[in-house]
Amino acid sequence: MAIVEPGKRPGPRIEQSRVFSKKFARGKKSGYAGLMLTSLVDMFTIIVIFLLMNFSANGEVLYMSKDIKLPDAYHGAQLERAPVISVSGDAVTFDGRQVASTDELVKGDVLNVPELEDALRDERRRYETIHAQDPDHPFRGLVNVQADRKIPFKVIKRIMFACNQSGFGNINFAALAKEGDAAGRKVALK
């Protein structure tokens, strides 16, 4: 019998196995790596179908805040991209930054909201500066108002007055579509 190096010795059946023979292989490793292409193609097909089903051709116009419950509407039009004023039970925000408190707007008797008017005027100046050389896109004064369904009309009236004073006379109110339209879609009430 020949003298051999001590260690584990596979049996003849394991030496033939694809899975276990690599453990006992000595010397150079082979460069072949087998891929299961069928599983890979199936996985990518499922991902593509998932992304196509969740794709929105209209884009996201409004960010749905969890503290704002939009009213329902049976008739309306698709919202256009415009600056967004969000009115929740706590605060009034313009494009994500707080400009006033809802409690202050309920208590006050004067119609104007100076902080909101200033923010809207700055937005108008910014738009006009960007599109100064573009006569195809004049300033239309379009603004989207996203208000909770329990907000008093007095607050909405003050916000509409501030929009009008700042040159944003084209006001759209966001609502959720019901029955006739696709359920859950955001529509504008003019």
N, C-alpha and C positions, 0 to 999 in steps of 0.2 A: 504494500500500500504506500502511496506517495505521501510525502509530508506536505500539508496544506496549512494556510493561515487560519487561525481559529476564528470562529464567528458563526452566524446563522447560515444554514444552507437550505435553500428552497427545494421543495420536491419537484419532480419533473412536470407535474400539472401546473404548479404555480409559475414555473419558468415560462410556460407558454401563455399565461394570462396577460392581458393588456394592462390591467389595473395593478396587480400585485408584482409583476415582474420588474417594474421600475424601481421598486424599493431595494431589490437585490442586484440591480445592474451595476456593474463595475466599469470604471473608465469614463469615456466621453458620453455626454448626454446627447440624445438626438434632438434636432432642431424642429421636428414636426410637432405642431400643436393643432389638434383637431377641434373645430368649432361646430356646434350644432346650429347650422344656419336656419333650419326650419323654425326653431324656437325664436331665434333672433328676428326673423322676418315677421312672425306672428306678433311679437311684442311691439315692433315698430308700427305695424299696421293698426294695432289697437291704440297706440299713442296718437297716430295721425287722425284716426276717426274721432277720438276724444277731443282733440284740439279743434277739429272742424265743427263738431257739434257745439262747442262752447265759444266759437268765434262770433263776434258781433260786428257786422259790417258798418253799423252806425257809429260805433265807438261809445265810450262811456262819457255821457254829458254831465251827469250828476253823481256825486259821491253820496251814497245813502248812509246817513248818520243813524246810529241805533237809537238816539233819543228823539228823532223826528219821525212821526207817523204821518205819511202823506194822505190827503183825502182821496176818495175814489171819484172817478169821472167816467161817464158813459160815452162822451163824445170829446174828441180833442185831436190835436195834431202832434206829430213827432217834435220833440224839443230840438232846438238848434244850439250849437255851441255858443255860449255867451258867459259873461261874468255871473257868478252865482251868489245870491244873498240867502243865507240859511237862517231861519228863525225857529229856535227851539224854546222850550219853557224857561231856559236859563239865560241864553245869550243870543245876540244877533251877530252873525259873522259874515264877512265879505271875503270871498275867495280864501277861506280857511283861517282868517285872523279876526279876532273879536273886536267889534267896533262899538257895541253898546250892550247894556243889560236889558232883558225883556221887562224886568220889574220897573226899571226907570221909565220905559216907554209907556207902561200901563198907567203910571202915576202922573206923568206930565200932561199939561193941558195944551202946550204949544205944539204945532204940527211938525216943525222941522226937527231933524236929527243931525246936528252939525258934524259929528264924527263920520257918519255914513255918507253925508253929502261930500265931505272932503275926500274920502276914499274913492267915491264914484267920480269926482272931478279929476283926481289923479289918474284913474283908469282911462277916462276919456282923453286926457292929454297924452297919455302913453300911446293909446291907439292911434290918435291923429298924428303923432310924431312918427310912428312906425309906418303908417300908410300915407305919408305926406306926398310921396311921388307916385302913388298908385290910385288913379282916378276910378278904377274898377271896383274898389272896395271903400265906398264912403262910410262915414260913421252913421249907423242906423239907430243907435240908442237902444239896443236890445239888451235886456237883463232878465235872468231867470230867478224867480223867488221860490224857494223851497221852504214852506212853512208847515209846522205841525198843525194837525186838524183842530187842536184845542186852543190855539192862539186867539185872543180876542180881536175883533175887527178893528178896534182902535189902534192896535199895534200895527196891523197890516196897512191901515190908512196912513199912518205916519211914515211907514217905509215907502209906500207908493208916492207920497208927497216929496220925500227926500230924493227918490229916483227922478221924479219929474223936474225938481229944482236943479238937478245936476245934469239934465239933458238926456236922461235915459227914459224916454216916454213910451218905449215899446216894451211893456212889461208882460212876461209870461209866468204863469203860476204852474209849478210842477204838481202833477197828480198821478195816481196809479190808474191804468186803464182797466175797465171792467166790461164784461159781457161782449159787446160788439167788437172791441179791439182785443188784441192778444193780452191775456191776463198777466198782470205784473209789469207790463211795459210802462215806462214813464212818458206821459203826454203833457202837452202845454195847454193851458186854458188862457185864452186871451181876453 
